[in-house]
Amino acid sequence: MTANWIVIIVGIAVSFLGWYLTPHAWGYGLFGFGLAHIILGIIDMFRFASDEEPQS
């Protein structure tokens, strides 16, 4: 779970960096890369949450 938060925080930082560089092609690329990390980190959190449920 800690790794997911680290991925999300890094994604937020990269997205902000891309936001400030937006008029250039690098800005759009970094912004999308950061958003992908945020989305994948959140999806991964839900995947692990369903794995921790007790099985009967």
Buried (B, 14 or more C-beta within 10 A) or exposed (E): EEEBEEBBEBBBEBBEBBEEBEEEEEBBEBBEBBBEBBEBBBEBBEEEEEEEEEEE
